[in-house]
Amino acid sequence: MIQSVERMLFAHVFFILSIGWLRGIYMKAGITVGRGDVRHGRQLITRFCLVASLALASTVALSADEKAMDEHHHHHHHHDHGAAAPGSSPVVRSQVAYELPAVKLVRHDGQSVSLTKELDDGRPVILNFIYTSCTAICPVSSQIMSSVQSQMAKLSLNAHLVSFSIDPEFDTPDRLRKYAKSYDAKSQWHFYTGSAQSSIAVQKAFDAYRGDKMNHLPVTFIRQAPGKPWVRLEGFATPERIVQEYQALVGG
C-alpha cells in the first residue's frame, strides 16, 4: 500500500514539473502566435503530460513487481540447491564394481600421476568429488571428510582419502593445496585435478557425472582393496557412518 502511494506521488510531481517546463518552452515559442493558438497548445500539452505521467507510473509499478518476482524466484532457487546437514536426509547405500579408467591426473602437490596406481596402492580408499568454488555441497562434504580423517587418526585406522575436482579448468594444483589446507588435510588425504577429459572419465567411471558441476550430488565411495567392490553412499553420510562402513569392510 505504501509503495502504491509513493508511485502516485512520484507521478504527480513529474506531471506538475512537466507542465511547467513544457508550458515555458511553448510560451517562448508562442510569442509570435495568437492567444487562441497558445490556449490550444496549453490544452495539448496538459493532455500530453497526463498521458506521459500515467505511462511512467505504470512503468514504475511494473518494474517494481518484476523485481519482487525476480527476488522471490532467486530465493527459492537458492533454497532448492542448499546443502542439508549430515544425517538429516536418507543415505542410499549400494555396492558396485567400478572399472577405473587409465587416465593421468595431477595431484595437489603438482605431481602427474596415474589414477589406477594412486588408488591401487594397497590401502583402503575413501573417495568423494568436490570443486573449490562450490558453496553448498562441497564445503559440507569436505568437512565430513576432515572429520573422518580425525576420527580414523584417533582409532589408528589407515586409509587413502581422495577428493577429485570436477572443475579442473579452475582448480589448479595451487588452488587445491590452499583448499586442502583449509580443511587441515594430512598426508593421507590427496586432491586431484587434470584435464577436462580425464575429469569426466573419472566421474563417469563412478556414475557421478551429471553434465554440469552445478548438478553434482553428495556421494562417498569406500573400497577395501583393489579388485573389491565399492560401497556407494549417496547423500550426506555422517563421519561416524563412513567410519563404520570402513570398519565393516576391513574388519577394523
N, C-alpha and C positions, 0 to 999 in steps of 0.2 A: 504494500500500500504506500509506504514512504517513497519507494523508488518511483512509483507512478506519479506522485505529486511532484517529485523533483523533475521528472521528464516534462511535465506540463509547464512548470515554471521556466525551465530552460527554453522550451519552445516559445513561450510568451515573450521572454526577454529578447530572444532572437528576432521575433516578429516586430517588436517595437523598434529595435535598433535598425532593422532592415528598412522599415518605413521611413525613418528619419533620414537614413543615408540616401536612399533612392529618391526621396522627395527633394532633398537638397540638390542632387545632381540634376533632376528634372527641372527644378526652378531656375537653375543657372542656364540650362539649355533652352528654357521656355521664355526667356526674356524677349525674344523676337516673335513670339506667337501670342495668340489671343488668350483671354482669360478662360473662355469656354474650352479651348484645347487643353489648357493647364488642368482645369477641373476634371475633364475626361481622363487625362493622363493620370491624375491622382487616383481616380477610381480603379484604373487598370493596375496601377502599382499596388494599391491596397489588396486587390484580388490576388495578384501575383504573390505578394508576401504571405497572405493567408495560406495559399496552396503550398508554398515552399516550407512554411513553418510546420504545417501538418505532415508533409512528407518527411521532414527532418525528424519530427517527433516519432513517427512510425519507424524510421530507420534506427534511431537510438534504442527504441524498445526492442526491435528485432535483434539488434546486436547484443543487447543485454541478455535476452532469452537464449540466443545461440551460445553465448559464453557460459551461462549457467548449465546448459545441456552438455557442453564440452567438459566442464569441470566434473559433472556428475558421471559422465562416461569414463573419464580418466580415473576417477576414484574407484569405480567398480573394476576397471581393467587392472589396476594395480592390486586391488584386493584379491582378484582371482588368481594372480600369479605369485602371491605371497607364499612364503615357506611356513609350513606348520611346524610346531615344536616336536622334537623327537618323542616317539611313543604316543602322540596324540591321534595318529591315524593308523589304520591297519597296515602291516607289512606283509607283503606276499612273498612266500618262500618257495623256491623251486631248486632242483638240481639239474644242471645242464652240462653237457660235454661240449666245450668250445674248442675250435681249432684256431690256433694263433697264426696270424699272417706273418710272412717273412718280410718284415719291414725294418727300416732303420729309424731310430728316434734320437733325440738329443736330450740328455739328462740335464737337470738344472745346474749341474756343475760344469756344463759345457761339453761334456764328452759325448761323442757319437757312439751309439750302442745298438745292438741287435735286440729286438723285442723278445725273441724266444730265449736268448741267453740271459737276459735280465730276469725273466720270470721263471726260468727253469734252472735256477742255481741251487736247487735242493731245499730251499726254505719254503715254509708255508707262505701263501700270499694273501694279503687283504688289499683290495683294489677298488678305486672309485674314479669318477670323471668330474672334472671341475674346469673353470676358467677364471682368471684372476679378476676380471672386471665384473663378474657376476655379483649381484647384490641381494639375491633372495635365497636360492637353494644352496649355492656353493659355500657361503660362509657357515651355514649350518652343517653341511656335510663335512667340511674341513675341521670344524670344531669337534664334531663327533670323532673323526679320525685322530685328532690330537688327544682326545680323552681315551680312546682305545690305546694309543701309544703309552700314555701314562699308566693305565691300568695293567697293561701287559708287562711294563717295566717292574711294577710292584709285585707281580706274580712270577717274575723271572721267565716270561714266555717270549719265545723268539719268532718273529715273522718279518717278512718283507712287506712294508706298507708302500703302496703305489698309487699315485694320482696322475692321471692322464689329462692334459689340457685338450679341450675341444675347440679352442680358439688359437691354434698355433701361429697364425699370422701376427697376432698381437702379443701372445705370451712367449716372449723371448726367454732364454735361459736366465738372463739378469732379472726379469720380472718374476720368474718362478722362484729364484733364490730369495728375493725380497718377500714373496708370498709365503714361502716355506718358513722363513724366519719369523713372520708374524704369527705363525701357529706353533712355534717352538719345535719345528721338525728336527728330529735327531738323525743319526747316521743311517738308521734302518728305514727311513721314510724318504722315498725318492719321487721327484716330479719330472714329467716328461713332456716334451713338445716335439716338433718336427715339421714336415711338410703337411699341407692340407690333405694331400692324397693319403699319406700314411696315417694321419689322424682319423680320417673317415674309415679307413680299412680296419683300424683297431676298434672303433665304435661299432662298426657293422659286425665284426667278429664276436662281440659281446652282446649283440642285439640291443645296443644303446644308441644307435644313430636315429635321430628324429628330424633330419633335414636342416635344422637351424638350431644354433646354440640356445636360443630363447625358449625352445620347446623341450629341452632336456629334462629328465626326471631324476630324482634321487634314487640311486641304486648302488649297492655294495656287493662285491664279489669276494668269496673266500675259497681258497683251494688248499688242500692238504699237501699235495706234492705233484710234480709233473706227471701227466698221464691220468690224473684223478679228475673226477667231475668237479665243477664249480658249484658252490652254494650261492644262489642269487637271492638277495634280499631287496625287493623293490619297495621303496618307501623310506621314511626316516627311522631306520632301526637305531635303537639306543646303543651307546657304547657297551653296556652290560650285555645286551643281546648279541652283539657281534663277538664279544669275547667268549660268551657261552657257546656260540656256534663254532668258533675256533677250537675251543677245548673239546667239544664233542667230536670234531674231525680228527684232531691229532692225539686225543686221549690224555690231554694235559689237565 
